[in-house]
């Protein structure tokens, strides 16, 4: 009998996604509000292509989704499990910094 449940496997995937600092920062920012790739790239000082690749991975795992406003995609966090883990991490001080070195405001 295998003690590993499907939910445990899903949680492990989520934690692996959060193990990447750039993806973690993206998730924190999307927990605050919807944002475009350009906004995320500017806040995190990353190339838009890098942000796009991370968002594609997060979307494939069901963590984020987007709404299209004309030609702009606005991404948002949709995983309640991810939001709960992020709440814990934020309470421990895991907040991304903007390019100027200041913590991003919630």
matplotlib code that plots the C-alpha trace (Angstrom):
import matplotlib.pyplot as plt

x = [0.0, 1.4, 1.1, 1.7, -1.6, -2.5, -2.8, 0.7, 2.0, 0.2, 1.7, 5.2, 4.7, 3.6, 6.6, 8.9, 7.4, 7.9, 11.5, 12.5, 12.9, 11.7, 8.5, 8.0, 8.3, 5.9, 3.3, 3.7, 3.0, 0.1, -1.4, -1.5, -3.3, -3.6, -0.5, 0.7, 4.0, 5.4, 4.5, 6.0, 9.2, 9.5, 8.9, 11.3, 14.0, 13.6, 13.3, 9.7, 10.6, 11.8, 8.6, 6.5, 8.3, 7.6, 4.0, 3.6, 4.8, 2.6, -0.4, 0.3, 0.2, -3.1, -1.5, -2.2, -4.6, -5.1, -7.8, -7.2, -7.9, -7.5, -3.9, -2.7, -2.9, -3.5, -2.3, -3.7, -3.1, -5.9, -4.6, -6.0, -3.4, -0.6, -2.3, -2.3, 1.4, 2.2, 0.4, 2.7, 5.8, 4.8, 4.2, 7.9, 9.1, 9.5, 8.7, 10.3, 12.2, 11.8, 14.8, 15.5, 16.0, 12.8, 10.2, 7.2, 4.2, 1.1]
y = [0.0, 3.4, 6.1, 8.9, 10.4, 12.4, 15.5, 15.0, 14.7, 18.0, 19.7, 18.5, 20.0, 23.3, 23.4, 22.6, 25.5, 27.8, 26.5, 28.9, 32.4, 34.1, 32.0, 32.6, 36.4, 36.2, 34.3, 36.8, 39.7, 38.0, 37.3, 41.0, 41.8, 41.0, 42.0, 41.9, 40.4, 43.9, 44.9, 41.8, 42.2, 45.8, 45.0, 42.1, 43.5, 40.4, 40.1, 39.7, 36.5, 35.0, 36.1, 34.6, 31.3, 31.2, 32.1, 29.4, 26.8, 28.2, 28.2, 24.6, 23.5, 25.4, 28.0, 31.1, 32.1, 35.2, 37.4, 39.0, 42.8, 43.5, 42.6, 42.6, 39.5, 40.2, 37.2, 36.3, 33.7, 31.1, 28.3, 28.5, 26.1, 28.4, 31.4, 29.6, 28.7, 32.3, 33.7, 31.7, 32.7, 36.3, 36.2, 35.0, 38.0, 36.5, 39.6, 40.4, 43.6, 45.9, 47.0, 49.9, 47.3, 48.2, 45.6, 45.5, 46.8, 44.7]
z = [0.0, -1.0, 1.6, -1.0, -2.0, -5.1, -2.9, -1.6, -5.1, -6.0, -3.0, -3.9, -7.4, -5.9, -3.5, -6.4, -8.4, -5.3, -5.0, -7.8, -6.4, -9.6, -9.7, -6.0, -6.5, -9.4, -7.3, -4.4, -6.7, -8.4, -5.0, -4.4, -7.7, -11.4, -13.4, -16.9, -18.0, -18.5, -15.0, -13.5, -15.5, -14.4, -10.7, -10.7, -13.1, -15.3, -19.1, -20.2, -21.9, -18.6, -16.9, -19.7, -19.4, -15.7, -16.2, -18.8, -16.3, -13.5, -15.8, -16.9, -13.3, -12.6, -10.2, -12.3, -15.1, -17.1, -18.6, -21.9, -22.1, -25.8, -26.5, -22.8, -20.7, -17.0, -14.9, -11.4, -8.8, -8.9, -6.6, -3.1, -2.0, -3.3, -1.7, 1.7, 1.4, 0.3, 3.3, 5.5, 3.6, 3.6, 7.4, 7.7, 5.6, 2.1, 0.1, -3.3, -3.7, -6.6, -8.8, -6.4, -3.5, -1.6, -0.6, -2.9, -1.1, -0.6]

ax = plt.figure().add_subplot(projection="3d")
ax.plot(x, y, z, "-o")
ax.set_aspect("equal")
plt.show()
